[in-house]
Amino acid sequence: MDEVTITRHDTATGGEYRAHVAGSNAIGRLTWVGQGDVRVADHTIVPPEIGGRGIAARLVEALVADARAQGFRIDPECSYIAAAFKRHPDWADLRSR
């Protein structure tokens, strides 16, 4: 797999995780909006140029790791993230609904 770097970018009301792939200008994104101690994960977008490399899964894993470390819960509004939660029953304690 190509080298992938995940970074987190927070704003006052939400933020996003960005996936940077070595050798490409395309950026994968997972966006979220904060609602108290819950992050509503609303979109996961991976451009075709960097697709098929597990980038979306890596973005979700970064969100889940931060939820464990920082103590927030996740509302998986995005269908991809909701499906990831179904595949990982060990994440159930992080789901807000």
N, C-alpha and C positions, 0 to 999 in steps of 0.2 A: 504494500500500500504506500502511496505517496505520503510524504511528511505533511501532517495536518496539525495546525496550531489553533486552539480554541481560546478566544478572549471574551471577557465579559465587559459590557459597557452599560453602566447604570445612568438613569436620569432621575429627576425628582418624582416621576410618576410610573416609571417602568424601566425597560431596558431591553437588551438583546445580547445573545451569545453569537459570536461570529466565528466561522470556520475559514481559515486561510490555508490554502493548499500551495505547497512549494511549486513555483513555476507557473502559477496561474493568477490572474487578476480577479477571477470570479470569487465571490464570497458567499458562503452558506450562512443562513441566519435563522435563529429561533428567537422570536419576540415575545415579550410578556408585559403585563400591566399589573402594578401592585394594588392590592386591596387589603389593607391591614397586614396580617401575617400570612396572606395568601398571594401567590403569584399566579395570575391567570395567563397561562401559556397559550397564546392565540394563533401563532403562525410558525411554521417551519418551512423554509424555502431554500432549496438547493438548486442552483443553476445547472442546466444540462452539461455544461462544460466540465463540471466536477462531480456529476452524479455517478451513482453506481459504485461508490467507494466507502459506503457506510458513514457518510458525513452527517446525515440527519440523526442517526443513532448516537453518534459522538456528541452532537449538540444536546440531545436529551440527557445523555449520561452526565454532562457537565452541569445541567440544571439540577438533576437529582443529587449529584454530589454536593452542590452548594446548599440544597435544601437540608440535607443531612448535617452539614457542617454549621449552617447558620440558623437552623430551626424554623424555617418557614414551610408552608404546605403548598401544594400545586393543584390548580384547577386546570386539567388538560382539555381546554376548549378546542384546540387543534386536533383534527382526526388522527394525524400521525402520532401525536403524543398520547392520545387516548389509547390507540392500539398498542403502543409501547408499554403502557401501564398494564394492559391485559396480558402481554407476554411476560411481564415481570411482577408476579404476585408479591414478591418481596418488597416492592415499592408501595404497597397498599397503605401503609401507615403514613405516607407522605401526601396521599390524595386528599383534597379538601372535600370532595363530594363523590 
